[in-house]
Amino acid sequence: MNFEITVLLLAAAVQSGTPILYATLGEILTEKSGVLNLGVEGVMILGALVGFLASKVTGSPLAGLLAAGAVGCVAAAVHGLVCLVFQGNQVVSGLALTILGTGVANYIGTGYVGQLAPGFAPYPMPVLSQLPVVGTIFFNHDPLVYLSYFIPVVLFLFFSRTHHGLNIRAVGENPAAASAAGLNVAVYRWFGIIGGGFFMGLGGAYLSLAYTHLWTTNLTAGRGWIAVALVIFAFWKPGRAVFGAYLFGGIMALQLRLQASGTQLPSSILLMLPYALTIVVLVLSSWKKGTSDEPAALGVNVEPAD
Amino acid sequence: MGCSLPLIRLENISKSFGRVHANRDVSLEIEEGKILALLGENGAGKSTLMSILAGQLQPDRGHIFHKGKRVVFSSTEKAIEAGIGMVYQHFKLVNALTVAENVYLGTRGGFGLNWKKIRKNVRELGLQYGIDIDPGARIDGLSMGERQQVEILKLLHRQSNILIFDEPTAVLTPREADNLFAAMKQMVARGKGIVFISHKLEEVMAIADNIAILRRGQIVDRVPAQEVTSTAELAERMVGREVLLKVDKSPVEPKQIVLKVDRLSDDRLKDVGFDLRQGEILGLVGVAGNGQKQLVETICGLRRPKGDNIRILGLEWGRFFRKPDWDKTLSYIPEDRQGLATCQGLDLLDNFLLTTRGGFTRGPWLQYDQARVKAEHLLEKFDIRPPDLTACAWQLSGGNLQKLVLAREFYRKPRLIVAEQPTQGLDISAAEDVWRLLLKARDAAGILLVTGDLSEALALSDRIGVMFDGRLVACFAADDQSKVAEIPQLMAGLSV
């Protein structure tokens, strides 16, 4: 493989890793507050569909993007309703959300399969895109990719340098202690759920508005599940999520290129690669010694005070 | 400072849970610059009282005054605003965060956090009170004593001026306890008021300015610490000696030995030895935490003794527990009814079968129909409410749950009974029922009664054993009046 192809492959890795990155960051935000949302896949695909429809109706990809974020918030709020208000089981609620989301999106989307909608076009960054190698890999994409560069930084600063970030971490680690310190646990969990849903919705919209500009059935193809696994791989750190997302983006881009190059390998094996890697990554990250970075109260409901 | 208003005044606080009076007409004053020790056995109502003060529970009657003004602590936030801070026995810290992060948790105002400055502040705050701790250290790497210091720093940072310590030395090494006391002295010197909850007499004597003694929910005594001459005097005030009821205790001829403990030692127990015969009740008294728990757990098979020091019903410990029979054997009535004696989520029938299932098995099958008939009969006989076998254990009140445990254990026709705080938390009529049942069971069994309530021990026991610091310091007949008079001194570890 020569140098030029490698650079192009890395650029493709960034692009196809971006939707996973959005979803992973959303799930990190949610899980940091102590809520496990396994509905990422469902929220993403709803975001993808609504973003596509809104862009098609209004003709503005930006409107589509915002609509996708909004529907992400709403879908995640359903999870919040079940877990925070009715104290339902977080795992079951999340799985139900995935099934509901994919079902609804594919049903409504049936009539639109193959149709196009206005999307985000590549916008090479002035000056930066002229840089050798780095320019091609990182600065020759659509605006949503550039936006995704900022979010990990913002989240990192939020968690480590702000009151509310500290509070949300405390709520995810030990809700009883947070409550004793006078914090409203439910408020921070709602914030984690809805804020996370927003990013998941954006991740979905990236698929229908930037990665492709069309709608197909099952557009997300398990990327939501990969995001759930990546959160563990990233040890709940936004910075590490970037590497994980691009690693998976790279594998996805690679298998597409390999298929196109007419390799002897059966296509089903190639299609399986990202999901096989998910398992490998989970096994590897569970080998980590010492203290776990998992929020200690992840998945544990908190009874509202009397 | 002498004539200023107390920081907090409690007036006639009462709180009941069902028919149990956890607090009855409790009046207390917490003064600026003073350490008030609240002394009482487990279940005397200390925790309830402090939960009321912390805004977690609402009193049924009575008022709280904050600097002379009447206040209602309807939530923990209200109590925190009034400057009340609790150091709980179980720390409320976020283990994955640092000391400084825990201290600043919940602080309002501002958006960003300057960790460098915050760490410096936390360090300086600690040093003012002699607390030397690295603000950047994660909680899960700290010792229990250091974690407690973080809890204290949290309160100091919040500028709490009434600090309540709930048995703070329970988790500390002696050295750490000394550090804590030094910090407490610093705090009162700076005008804070402290409530120190404990049942350790020496500590109370050493640190308190005033002592209030709580027994069965009531303040039975209030004394300035300098008027107390000895820990024995405190012990006597704490456990009380008036006999609450006259039980008809007809003498029973003691028969064969059912339990023999011979020079039992381990990390907590030192040379404990005694015999227990069928037909007698041996009341084991002492301030909680002097080895009673370890002794009971060893006898009942929860802890392995170091050697062959225990014979139960004529068998060595190891052989006895290899395959214990379900009936005519050892019955354990633990202090922890909810955790050890019953399964909260199971119904009464399943709870009944927990220890009696041996009597209802045929091959691999459990004969539920027969068990149901028996259990229903027991519910009626012991007047357990609700008389419904399908109710879950958690739905029963403490008294009814205890009666269920007793009904179940007596159904096994035990020959050795170990009863641990059998009436703790029960109202007086339920307690009387339990006492009668124990006396009746005495005909067929030897009973080891572990209790923190001296009057209970005196009312029921044929012999009394006193434990202090892991030793059985004395064992004598319960009608030996001169020995009985010495119990407080013995409990306080003074040789007589």
Contacts between the chains, C-beta under 8 A, distances in Angstrom:
chain1	res1	chain2	res2	distance
A	161	B	112	5.6
A	161	B	113	5.4
A	161	B	115	7.6
A	162	B	111	5.8
A	162	B	112	5.8
A	162	B	113	6.1
A	163	B	104	7.9
A	163	B	107	6.8
A	163	B	108	7.5
A	163	B	110	6.6
A	163	B	111	6.5
A	163	B	112	8.0
A	163	B	113	6.2
A	164	B	111	7.8
A	166	B	97	7.6
A	166	B	101	5.8
A	166	B	104	6.8
A	166	B	105	6.3
A	166	B	113	6.6
A	167	B	105	6.8
A	167	B	106	7.1
A	169	B	94	7.5
A	169	B	96	7.6
A	169	B	97	6.7
A	170	B	94	4.8
A	170	B	97	6.5
A	170	B	101	7.7
A	170	B	102	8.0
A	170	B	105	5.2
A	173	B	94	4.5
A	173	B	95	6.8
A	173	B	96	4.8
A	173	B	97	6.7
A	174	B	92	7.3
A	174	B	93	7.1
A	174	B	94	4.5
A	174	B	95	6.9
A	176	B	92	5.9
A	177	B	92	4.0
A	177	B	93	5.7
A	177	B	94	5.1
A	177	B	102	7.7
A	177	B	105	7.5
A	178	B	94	7.2
A	178	B	105	6.8
A	178	B	106	7.4
A	179	B	76	7.9
A	180	B	76	7.0
A	180	B	88	8.0
A	180	B	92	4.2
A	181	B	92	7.6
A	181	B	105	4.5
A	181	B	106	3.3
A	181	B	154	7.4
A	182	B	76	7.4
A	182	B	77	5.5
A	182	B	80	5.9
A	182	B	106	4.5
A	183	B	105	7.3
A	183	B	106	5.3
A	291	B	96	7.5
A	291	B	140	6.4
A	293	B	96	7.8
A	295	B	96	7.6
A	296	B	95	6.7
A	296	B	96	6.4
A	305	B	75	7.7
